[in-house]
Amino acid sequence: MSGKNLRLLGIEESPARQPSIIDMIRDLETEIDRGMDVYTPAELARLEANLSEYRELLQLLLQGG
């Protein structure tokens, strides 16, 4: 599994400092762009689902709740 971001796949624990929602969205977009050279279709689907959830959460926060 070399080269994969295991934190974004939910396999590895996050560091003590939690990234912001914006950082998570950026990280997910970057990893998704790496595509099938690095990730399996199932892993890409998981990353895309996570990205969608973070974008929805950000929209809710920006709208005030």
C-alpha distances in whole Angstrom, upper triangle without the diagonal:
4,6,6,9,8,12,13,11,13,11,12,16,17,19,23,24,23,23,25,25,26,23,20,22,21,18,17,19,17,14,15,17,14,14,12,12,8,9,10,14,14,11,14,16,15,15,18,20,19,21,24,24,24,27,29,29,30,33,34,34,36,38,39,38
4,6,9,9,13,14,13,15,13,13,16,18,19,23,23,23,22,25,25,25,22,20,22,20,17,17,19,16,13,15,16,13,14,13,11,8,10,12,16,16,14,15,19,18,17,20,22,21,22,25,26,25,27,30,30,30,33,35,35,36,39,40,39
4,7,9,12,12,12,15,13,13,16,17,18,22,22,21,20,22,22,22,19,17,19,17,14,14,15,13,10,13,13,10,12,12,10,7,9,12,16,16,13,14,17,17,15,18,20,19,19,23,24,23,25,28,28,28,30,32,32,33,36,37,36
4,6,9,9,8,11,10,11,14,14,16,20,20,19,18,20,20,20,17,15,16,15,12,11,13,11,8,10,12,9,10,11,10,6,7,10,13,13,10,11,14,13,11,15,17,15,16,19,20,19,22,24,24,25,28,29,29,30,33,34,33
4,6,6,7,9,9,9,11,11,13,17,16,15,14,16,16,17,14,12,13,13,9,9,12,10,7,10,12,11,12,13,13,10,9,13,15,14,10,11,14,12,10,14,15,13,14,17,18,17,19,22,21,22,25,26,26,27,30,31,30
4,5,5,6,5,5,8,9,12,15,16,15,15,17,17,18,16,13,15,15,12,11,15,14,11,13,16,14,15,15,15,12,11,13,15,14,10,12,14,12,11,14,15,13,15,18,18,17,20,22,22,23,26,27,26,28,31,32,30
4,5,5,6,5,6,6,9,12,13,11,11,14,14,16,13,10,13,14,10,10,14,13,11,14,16,15,17,18,18,15,13,16,17,16,12,14,15,12,11,14,15,12,13,17,16,15,18,20,19,20,23,24,23,25,28,28,27
4,5,8,8,9,9,12,15,15,12,11,13,12,14,11,8,10,11,8,7,11,11,9,10,14,13,14,16,17,13,12,14,15,13,10,11,12,9,7,10,11,8,10,13,13,12,15,17,16,17,20,21,21,23,26,26,25
4,6,8,10,11,14,17,18,15,15,17,16,17,15,12,13,14,11,10,13,13,10,11,15,14,14,14,16,12,10,11,12,10,7,9,10,7,7,10,11,9,11,14,14,14,17,18,18,20,22,23,24,26,28,29,27
4,6,7,9,12,15,16,14,14,16,16,18,16,12,15,16,13,12,16,16,13,15,18,17,17,18,19,16,14,15,16,13,10,12,13,9,10,13,12,10,13,15,14,14,18,19,18,20,23,23,23,26,28,28,26
4,7,9,13,16,17,16,16,19,19,21,18,15,18,19,15,14,18,18,15,16,20,18,18,18,19,15,13,14,16,14,11,14,15,12,12,16,15,13,16,19,18,18,21,23,22,23,26,27,27,29,31,32,30
4,6,9,12,14,13,14,17,18,20,17,15,18,18,15,15,18,18,15,18,20,19,20,20,20,17,16,17,19,17,14,16,18,14,14,18,18,15,17,20,19,18,22,24,22,23,27,27,27,29,32,31,30
4,6,9,11,11,12,16,17,19,16,14,18,19,16,16,20,19,17,20,23,22,23,23,24,20,19,21,22,20,17,19,20,17,16,19,19,16,18,21,19,18,22,23,21,22,26,26,25,28,30,30,28
4,7,8,7,9,12,14,16,13,11,15,16,13,14,18,18,16,19,21,21,22,24,24,20,19,22,23,21,18,19,20,17,15,19,18,15,17,19,18,16,19,21,19,20,23,24,22,25,27,27,26
4,5,7,9,12,15,17,14,13,17,17,15,16,20,19,18,21,23,23,24,26,26,22,22,25,26,25,21,22,24,20,19,22,22,18,19,22,21,18,22,24,21,21,25,25,23,26,29,28,27
4,6,9,13,15,17,15,15,19,19,17,19,22,22,21,24,26,26,28,30,30,26,26,28,30,28,24,25,26,23,21,24,24,20,21,24,22,20,23,24,21,22,25,25,23,25,28,27,26
4,6,9,13,14,12,12,16,16,15,17,20,20,20,23,25,25,27,29,29,26,25,28,29,28,24,25,26,23,21,23,23,19,20,22,20,18,20,22,19,19,23,23,20,22,26,24,24
4,7,9,11,10,9,13,14,13,15,18,18,18,20,23,23,25,27,27,24,23,26,27,25,22,22,23,20,18,20,19,16,16,19,17,14,17,19,16,16,19,19,17,19,22,22,21
4,7,8,6,6,10,10,10,12,14,15,15,18,20,20,22,25,25,22,22,25,25,24,21,20,21,19,16,18,18,14,14,17,15,12,14,17,14,13,17,18,16,17,21,20,20
4,5,5,6,9,10,10,12,14,15,16,18,20,21,23,26,27,24,24,26,26,25,22,21,22,19,17,18,18,14,13,15,14,10,12,14,12,10,14,15,12,14,17,17,17
4,5,5,6,9,10,10,12,14,15,16,18,20,22,25,26,23,22,24,24,23,20,19,19,17,14,15,15,11,10,12,10,7,8,11,8,7,11,12,10,12,15,15,15
4,5,5,6,9,10,11,12,14,15,17,19,21,24,25,23,22,25,24,24,21,19,20,18,15,15,16,13,11,13,12,8,9,12,11,8,11,13,12,12,15,16,17
4,5,5,6,9,10,10,12,14,15,17,19,22,23,20,20,23,23,23,19,18,19,17,14,15,16,13,11,14,14,10,11,15,13,11,15,17,15,16,19,20,20
4,5,5,6,8,10,10,12,14,16,17,20,21,18,18,20,20,19,16,15,16,14,11,12,13,9,8,11,11,8,10,13,11,11,14,16,15,16,19,20,19
4,5,5,6,9,10,10,12,14,16,19,20,18,17,20,19,19,16,14,15,13,10,10,11,9,6,9,10,6,7,11,11,9,12,15,14,15,18,19,19
4,5,5,6,9,10,11,13,15,18,19,17,17,20,20,20,17,15,16,15,12,12,14,12,9,12,13,10,10,14,14,12,15,18,17,17,20,22,22
4,5,5,6,9,10,11,13,16,17,14,14,17,18,18,14,13,15,14,10,11,14,11,9,13,14,11,12,16,16,15,18,20,19,20,23,24,24
4,5,5,6,8,10,11,14,15,13,12,15,15,15,12,10,11,10,6,8,10,8,6,10,11,9,11,14,14,14,17,19,19,20,22,24,23
4,6,5,6,9,10,14,15,14,13,16,15,16,13,11,12,12,9,8,11,10,7,10,13,11,11,15,16,15,17,19,20,20,22,24,24
4,6,5,7,9,13,13,12,12,15,16,17,14,12,14,14,10,11,14,13,11,14,16,14,15,18,19,18,20,23,23,23,26,27,27
4,5,5,7,10,11,9,9,12,13,14,10,9,12,11,8,10,13,12,10,14,16,14,15,19,19,19,21,24,24,24,27,29,28
4,5,5,9,10,9,8,11,10,12,9,6,9,10,7,7,11,11,9,12,14,14,14,17,19,19,20,23,24,24,27,29,28
4,5,9,10,10,10,13,13,15,13,10,12,14,11,10,14,14,12,15,17,17,16,20,21,21,22,25,26,26,28,30,30
4,7,6,6,8,11,12,14,12,9,13,14,11,12,16,16,14,17,20,19,19,23,24,23,25,28,28,29,31,33,33
4,5,6,6,8,9,11,10,7,10,12,10,11,14,15,14,17,19,19,20,22,24,24,26,28,29,29,32,34,33
4,5,5,6,7,10,9,8,11,13,12,13,16,17,17,19,21,22,22,25,27,27,29,31,32,33,35,37,36
4,6,8,10,13,12,11,14,16,15,16,19,20,19,22,24,24,25,28,29,29,31,33,34,34,37,39,38
4,7,10,12,9,9,13,14,12,14,17,17,17,20,22,22,23,26,27,27,29,31,32,33,35,37,36
4,7,8,6,6,10,10,10,12,14,15,15,18,19,20,21,24,25,25,27,29,30,31,33,35,34
4,5,5,6,9,10,11,12,14,15,16,18,20,21,22,24,26,27,29,30,32,33,35,36,35
4,5,5,6,9,10,10,12,14,15,16,18,20,21,23,24,26,27,29,30,31,33,35,33
4,5,5,6,9,10,11,12,14,15,17,19,20,21,23,24,26,27,29,30,32,33,32
4,5,5,6,9,10,11,12,14,15,17,18,20,21,23,24,26,27,29,30,32,30
4,5,5,6,9,10,10,12,14,15,16,18,20,21,22,24,26,27,29,30,29
4,5,5,6,9,10,10,12,14,15,17,18,20,21,23,24,26,27,29,27
4,5,5,6,9,10,11,12,14,15,17,18,20,21,23,24,26,27,25
4,5,5,6,9,10,11,12,14,15,16,18,20,21,22,24,26,24
4,5,5,6,9,10,10,12,14,15,17,18,20,21,23,25,23
4,5,5,6,9,10,11,12,14,16,17,19,20,21,23,21
4,5,5,6,9,10,11,12,14,15,17,18,20,21,20
4,5,5,6,9,10,11,12,14,15,16,18,20,19
4,6,5,6,9,10,11,12,14,15,17,19,17
4,5,5,6,9,10,11,12,14,15,17,15
4,5,5,6,9,10,10,12,14,15,14
4,5,5,6,9,10,11,12,14,14
4,5,5,6,9,10,11,13,11
4,5,5,6,9,10,11,9
4,5,5,6,9,10,10
4,5,5,6,9,9
4,5,5,6,5
4,5,5,5
4,5,7
4,6
4
